[in-house]
Every structure is written in structure tokens, then in C-alpha cells.
């Protein structure tokens, strides 16, 4: 007969050793992580409380970061406003000095006016360039929030609005399109043919200025176009060929509106062969017949075409327009918009 004896003391020692090892592992884990609660079984209620506190701490840290960012934005805006304030103080001094007629010459007044213009341009530049990561701070864009702006609106500014509810719809209805000033020079050939020894001289003018150009016999129409475009920054007039055979030149004002114009004065027709002449946009098919245009030899006093402002209403109110720009200013709405071509 055999008997299996159980070593109770050894079992107790092994159980105690296991408990000690577990406690040691838990203590090392807490020491290494710095957390009293590593998992839900450590303290379920405490875990809920700690996660809530951790969430609140994260929110507070983010709020502090946002406050620091806002402080940076305010500091940048304040720097721009300080510069504007300094310029306005200087402007006030200039206006006060210019208001005194005693001992102040016309030249000095003109110099003061130039300085005033420079100050105003600088203020505009500061308001447009003061930004934080590309976000304009002083150009008035924060006064009202806009959404769903039509793609045809290239620029807009809301100066004031009064409305009930959360938003106001602004509708722009165009009743007359804005137009450039346009003239056509019909050359009747791809290059000019002049009397021997003569030159074809014209004066091209626009809202910015004028320039006299001379061309010899055999000059291509494309070369005349290139020459006119060389001075478009001076004259405000650009040129393109407007026919497949490069026999007609279209002269267009670079801006829009009734203040823009294109003029062509023939200083010397040079005995240009083939007829042709100058016509406005409604008479592009040049001939010598009446009403179709003016032949070069009869254009010594100049031919002129004027642009057109658009006509529009904004929320049913007739707008004041300038080219493609429209504005209404009432007690309830003050808005300025520029439309695409």
C-alpha cells in the first residue's frame, strides 16, 4: 500500500511567492509609467475619474495654446495699428501746416500734397499686408462673414449691413454689361504697302497716355501689333490681330468703363495702298462706303471710342458703377463688388 503525501508548506510558499511577484510587477509598472492605474482592473472608478481629468487637462492645454496664438495675432495687428496711428498723426500735422497760407509757397503745398498721398498709400498698403499666416487682419474682412460667393465676383467689400435673422442674401443683377473701348484698324493686307520714301505714322492714345509710332513700307501687321503692345503700360491700349489673315488690328483699352477710351490719329497715311481705315466695334467690315469707318487719309483729327460702365442693381437698389465695379450705400446695406469680365 502506497501513500502520496502533500507538502502543504511548499504550496503555501509558492502561493505567497506568486502574490509577491505580482505585487512586485505591479509596483515596477507603476514606477516606470508614473501611473497608479494602468488598466481598468486596477481601479475601475478611479480609471473613469482619471480619464475625465486627463481629457480636461488636454482641453486646458489646448485652450492655453489657443490663447498664446491669439496673443500673437493681436500683437501683429497692434503693430500695424501703431504704424497707422503714427502716420495719421503725421498726416494731421501736414494738413495743419498746409492750411496756413502765410509764408507757404505753391511748391511747398504741392510737396505736402505728395507726402499726404504717400501716407495714404502707405496706410492702404499696411491694411492690406498686415496678416497672420496669410490671414488679413486690418482690411475689414472680419467685420462680416460671407459664404457662397458666386465665381463671377472677383472682389467684394462689405462696409455695413443691418438685417434680421442670421444672414442676408445679397443679389447683384446686371442690366448692362461693362465694355472696353474698342477700335479696329483694317489694313487690307498682311503688310503695309506705302509710297516710296513714306512712312505710316499713327498716334495711339488711351486713358494712361499716348504714343506716336512710325512704320516703314513692308512692315507686317503682326509687327505693328507687337509695337503697340510694347507701350500698353504707357497708353492703356492693347492690340491683337482680329482676322485669320492678319489684315485687321483690334485695339482695346486694358481697363473697363466710360473713363477708358481708345483713340487713333493718323499723322501720315504714307499713301497706304489698298484702302482700309479705322472703325469702331459696330463697323468692323471696312470699306470706303459711308458709315463703315474712316479711311486713313481722313483720320488726321483722330478716331475715338469710349468704354461703358456696367449698370446693376444690388438687392433692388440702383448701384453706382465704375467699369465692372458696383456699389450701393444705404442705411441698411453698404457693399462694394467687382465682377468678372
Residue pairs with C-beta under 8 A, 6 or more apart in sequence:
26 42
29 38
30 36
30 38
36 42
36 43
36 46
37 43
37 46
37 47
37 50
39 47
40 47
72 132
73 132
73 137
76 130
76 131
76 132
76 137
77 130
77 132
77 137
77 138
79 130
80 126
80 127
80 130
80 137
80 138
81 138
83 126
84 123
84 126
84 127
84 138
87 119
87 122
87 123
87 126
88 123
90 119
91 116
91 119
91 120
94 112
94 115
94 116
94 119
95 116
97 104
97 112
98 104
98 109
98 112
98 113
126 138
127 138
127 139
127 140
128 136
128 138
128 139
130 136
130 137
130 138
131 137
140 157
140 158
140 159
143 158
144 158
144 161
146 156
146 158
149 156
151 340
152 339
152 340
153 172
153 337
153 338
153 339
153 340
154 324
154 338
154 339
154 340
155 337
155 338
156 335
156 336
156 337
156 338
157 335
157 336
157 337
158 334
158 335
158 336
159 329
159 334
159 335
159 336
160 333
160 334
161 168
161 332
161 333
161 334
161 335
162 331
162 332
162 333
163 332
168 333
169 315
170 314
170 315
170 333
170 335
171 314
171 315
172 312
172 313
172 314
172 319
172 326
172 337
172 339
173 312
173 313
173 314
174 310
174 311
174 312
174 339
175 311
175 312
175 313
176 308
176 309
176 310
176 311
176 312
177 308
177 310
178 256
178 257
178 307
178 308
178 309
178 310
178 321
178 323
178 324
178 339
178 341
179 256
179 307
179 308
180 252
180 253
180 254
180 255
180 256
180 260
180 307
181 206
181 252
181 253
181 260
181 261
181 262
181 305
181 306
181 307
182 250
182 251
182 252
182 253
182 262
182 280
182 281
182 305
183 250
183 251
183 262
183 263
183 264
183 278
183 279
183 280
183 281
183 303
183 304
183 305
184 242
184 248
184 249
184 250
184 251
184 278
184 279
184 280
184 281
184 283
184 284
184 286
184 293
185 248
185 249
185 251
185 264
185 276
185 277
185 278
186 247
186 248
186 276
186 277
186 278
186 279
186 284
186 286
186 293
187 221
187 224
187 247
187 248
187 249
187 272
187 274
187 276
188 247
188 274
188 275
188 276
188 286
189 221
189 247
189 273
189 274
190 220
190 221
190 245
190 246
190 247
191 218
191 219
191 220
191 221
192 200
192 215
192 217
192 218
192 219
192 221
192 224
192 270
192 272
193 217
193 218
193 272
193 273
193 274
194 200
194 216
194 217
194 270
194 271
194 272
194 273
195 217
195 270
195 271
196 217
198 217
198 268
198 270
198 271
199 214
199 215
199 216
199 268
199 270
200 214
200 215
200 216
200 217
200 219
200 268
200 269
200 270
200 272
200 296
201 212
201 213
201 214
201 215
201 266
201 267
201 268
201 270
202 212
202 213
202 264
202 265
202 266
202 267
203 210
203 211
203 212
203 213
203 263
203 264
203 265
203 267
203 302
204 210
204 211
204 213
204 228
204 231
204 235
204 237
204 251
204 262
204 263
204 264
205 211
205 235
205 237
205 261
205 262
205 263
205 264
205 265
205 302
206 235
206 236
206 237
206 253
206 254
206 260
206 261
206 262
206 263
207 236
207 253
207 255
207 259
207 260
207 261
208 233
208 234
208 235
208 236
209 234
209 235
209 236
210 235
210 263
211 231
211 234
211 235
212 267
213 224
213 227
213 228
213 231
215 223
215 224
215 227
217 270
220 246
221 241
221 246
221 247
221 248
221 249
222 241
222 246
224 239
224 249
225 239
225 240
225 241
225 249
228 235
228 237
228 238
228 239
228 249
228 251
229 238
229 239
232 238
232 239
232 254
236 253
236 254
236 255
236 260
237 251
237 252
237 253
237 254
237 262
238 251
238 252
238 253
238 254
239 249
239 250
239 251
239 252
240 249
240 250
240 252
241 248
241 249
241 250
242 248
242 249
242 250
242 284
248 284
248 286
251 262
251 264
252 262
253 260
253 261
253 262
253 307
254 260
255 307
255 323
256 307
256 309
256 310
256 323
256 324
256 341
257 307
257 308
257 309
257 321
257 322
257 323
257 324
258 306
258 307
258 308
258 309
259 307
259 322
259 323
260 306
260 307
260 323
261 304
261 305
261 306
261 307
262 304
262 305
263 302
263 303
263 304
263 305
264 278
264 299
264 302
264 303
265 299
265 300
265 301
265 302
265 303
266 278
266 296
266 297
266 299
266 300
267 300
269 296
269 297
269 299
272 296
275 286
275 287
275 288
275 295
276 286
276 295
276 296
277 286
277 288
277 293
277 294
277 295
277 296
277 298
277 299
278 293
278 294
278 296
278 299
278 303
279 285
279 286
279 292
279 293
279 294
280 293
280 303
280 305
281 305
283 291
283 292
283 293
285 292
286 292
286 293
287 293
288 295
294 303
307 323
309 321
309 322
309 323
310 321
310 323
310 324
310 326
310 339
311 319
311 321
312 319
312 321
312 326
312 339
313 319
314 326
314 327
314 328
314 333
314 335
314 337
315 328
315 333
317 328
317 330
317 333
318 328
319 326
319 327
319 328
320 326
320 327
320 328
320 329
321 327
324 338
324 339
324 340
324 341
325 336
325 337
325 338
325 339
326 336
326 337
326 338
326 339
327 334
327 335
327 336
327 337
328 334
328 335
